[in-house]
Amino acid sequence: MTQTVVSILSQRLMLASITDVVVTDIVDDGAGGFLRAIKLFGQGVVDTQKPLVLEVVIQSEDRANLKLTTPEIDF
């Protein structure tokens, strides 16, 4: 099976009613690089079940490139 690569040079999404944002730890991707995911959850029918609305997985050969900084916290 061949690998398909999709490249989008610039993308902006507007998501409403987001109830939770999860940023995962940086992990080894097993191929000499690193991965981190940003997960955005919406409002569920049942309060305990928040549906995943969008997951963005970022990859880099340099772990430091995946570091995220916000005005409130550095993680």
Backbone as a ProteinNet text record, in pm:
[ID]
protein_1_A
[PRIMARY]
MTQTVVSILSQRLMLASITDVVVTDIVDDGAGGFLRAIKLFGQGVVDTQKPLVLEVVIQSEDRANLKLTTPEIDF
[TERTIARY]
84.8	0	89.1	61.7	140.7	86.5	173.4	135.9	85.6	-23.9	-78.4	-42.9	7.9	44.7	-45.7	-110.4	-193.1	-124.7	-99.5	-34.1	-126.9	-161.6	-240.7	-149.2	-128.7	-32.7	-83.8	-211.7	-269	-414.7	-455.7	-593.1	-639.1	-759.1	-817.8	-955.7	-978.8	-1107	-1168.1	-1297.9	-1369.7	-1457.2	-1432.2	-1508.4	-1585	-1714	-1797.6	-1834.1	-1869.3	-1916.1	-1812.6	-1685.7	-1579.9	-1583.2	-1583.8	-1593.5	-1464.1	-1370.4	-1246.7	-1138	-1015.8	-899.3	-794	-743.1	-640.9	-518.4	-403	-275.8	-198.5	-163.2	-94.5	53.6	117.6	262.1	328.8	451.8	530.8	579.5	557.2	597.5	683.1	765.5	847.6	755.8	774.5	688	739.8	853.7	908.6	982.7	990.8	1057.8	1162.3	1213.6	1316.3	1262.7	1133.7	1073	984.8	905.7	820	680.7	580.4	441.2	378.7	282.1	199.2	61.8	-43.1	-178.5	-247.5	-331.6	-418.2	-560.6	-635.2	-770.6	-872.6	-975.3	-1081.7	-1212.6	-1279	-1402	-1520.8	-1636.6	-1760.2	-1851.6	-1971.9	-2071.7	-2143.7	-2148.3	-2212.9	-2356.8	-2425.4	-2564.2	-2568.7	-2472.4	-2457.8	-2336.4	-2349	-2242.4	-2106	-2104.4	-1976.7	-1913	-1986.1	-1933.9	-1917.9	-1793.4	-1764.6	-1713.7	-1783.7	-1738.2	-1615	-1522.8	-1405.5	-1450	-1423.9	-1462.5	-1347.8	-1226	-1110.2	-985.4	-902.1	-772.3	-666.8	-570.3	-459.2	-334.2	-269.1	-146.4	-31.4	66.3	182.1	304.7	394.9	512.8	634.6	748.2	874.4	988.5	1100	1219.7	1287.8	1257.1	1315.9	1209	1228.6	1131.8	1099.7	1199	1179.6	1080.7	1066.6	973.1	827.3	799.9	662.7	623.9	715.5	687.5	585.1	483.9	379.5	389.3	373.9	378.3	249.8	187.7	69.6	100.4	19.4	43.8	36.6	-36.2	-56.7	39.4	78	154.2	245.9	356.1	448.9	452.7	414.4	414.2	460.8
-117.7	0	123.7	216.7	339.2	441.3	530	632.5	755.3	811.4	932.9	1049.9	1155.6	1274.8	1389.2	1452.6	1569.4	1688.3	1791.7	1912.2	2031.5	2092.2	2214.3	2324.3	2426.2	2529.7	2623	2649.1	2735.9	2697.4	2686.9	2647.5	2715.4	2767.6	2827.3	2766.5	2717.1	2657.4	2734.7	2753.5	2813.8	2705.6	2671.6	2569	2632.5	2609.4	2665.1	2555.3	2593.8	2503.9	2400.6	2439.6	2351.8	2355.9	2238.3	2231.6	2188	2131.9	2084	2076.8	2111.6	2101.1	2018.5	1915.5	1829	1834.4	1860.7	1856.3	1738.8	1643.4	1523.9	1551.8	1461.6	1468	1440.5	1482.5	1452.7	1308.8	1229.4	1088.9	1057.4	956.7	907.7	842.4	874.4	816.8	683.2	638.3	510.8	515.3	633.5	646.9	758	786.1	889	1028.9	1040.3	1171.2	1169.1	1273.4	1288.5	1334.2	1299.5	1335.3	1399.9	1483.7	1541.1	1566.3	1551.7	1574	1684.4	1757.7	1859	1813.5	1783.7	1729.5	1829.8	1855	1947.5	1870.4	1886.2	1813.5	1908.4	1856.8	1934.6	1890.7	1943.7	1913.3	1785.2	1691.2	1563.2	1559.6	1455.9	1435.1	1402.5	1320.6	1286.8	1364.7	1431.2	1518.5	1450.7	1321.3	1252.6	1210.8	1218.5	1178.6	1301.1	1346.5	1460	1408.2	1435.1	1384.6	1459.8	1384.6	1444.8	1516.3	1646.2	1727.8	1735.3	1754.5	1769.1	1722.8	1647.2	1608.6	1648.5	1727.4	1769.1	1702.5	1620.8	1553.4	1624	1667.8	1736.1	1648.2	1652.6	1566	1648.2	1613.5	1678.9	1585.1	1601.1	1524.9	1581.9	1707.1	1774.8	1792.8	1727.5	1733.4	1877.9	1965.1	2104	2178.6	2136.3	2202.2	2180.6	2081	2050	2113.1	2187	2255.8	2366.1	2374.3	2476.1	2572.6	2699	2801.5	2883.4	2904.4	2989.7	3101.8	3204.9	3312	3264.9	3157.1	3112.8	3004.1	2915	2798.4	2753.8	2694.4	2640.1	2489.2	2413.1	2267	2201.9
0	0	0	-86.7	-91.8	6.5	48.9	145.1	70.4	117.3	59.7	149.6	91.2	167.1	122.7	217.7	190.7	255	176.6	228.5	212	322.8	321.9	372.4	293.6	329.3	438.3	438.7	540.7	560.4	684.5	713.6	840.9	839	959	979.7	1099.9	1135.2	1250.7	1246.3	1357.3	1418.2	1544	1612.4	1727.5	1731.8	1838.1	1937.6	2055.5	2161.4	2202.7	2202.1	2250.8	2403.4	2464.9	2611	2678	2599.7	2660.3	2553.8	2592.6	2504.8	2578.5	2510.8	2568.6	2478.9	2539.3	2468.2	2525.9	2439.9	2487.6	2510.2	2579.7	2595.7	2461.4	2447.9	2328.5	2340.8	2235.1	2236.5	2114.4	2127.7	2017.7	1914.6	1786.7	1683.7	1630.3	1681	1639	1506.7	1446.9	1316.9	1319.8	1439.3	1452.1	1476	1500.2	1524.3	1647.7	1662.3	1779.5	1736.3	1818.8	1792.8	1915.7	1890.1	1995.8	1933.9	2012	1961.7	2041	1971.2	2032.3	2002.6	2107.1	2091.9	2142.9	2063.5	2099.6	2111.2	2224.6	2252.6	2257.7	2215.8	2216.9	2328	2323.1	2423.6	2386.2	2478.2	2451.1	2495.8	2453.5	2495.2	2643.3	2686.6	2827.6	2877.7	2990.7	3041.5	3052	3080.4	3098.4	2966.4	2856.7	2726.3	2636.9	2624.7	2539.2	2405	2295.1	2166	2115.7	2055.6	1994	1867.6	1859.7	1744	1643.7	1695.2	1607.3	1680.9	1612	1665.7	1563.8	1608.3	1523.8	1578.4	1495.7	1535.9	1465.2	1544.7	1487.7	1506.1	1407.3	1406.6	1371.4	1432.6	1402.7	1436.1	1366.7	1399.7	1523.6	1557.7	1673.9	1781.2	1895.3	2005.9	2046.5	2046	2088	1998.4	1874.8	1783.6	1822.3	1903.7	1944	2077.1	2135.7	2261.2	2235.2	2321.7	2309.4	2426.4	2397.1	2500.7	2493.1	2607.9	2616.4	2713.9	2716.8	2813.1	2958.6	2985	3122.6	3167.6	3075.5	3114.7	3000.5	3036.3	2938.2	2956.7	2853.6	2866	2738.8
[MASK]
+++++++++++++++++++++++++++++++++++++++++++++++++++++++++++++++++++++++++++

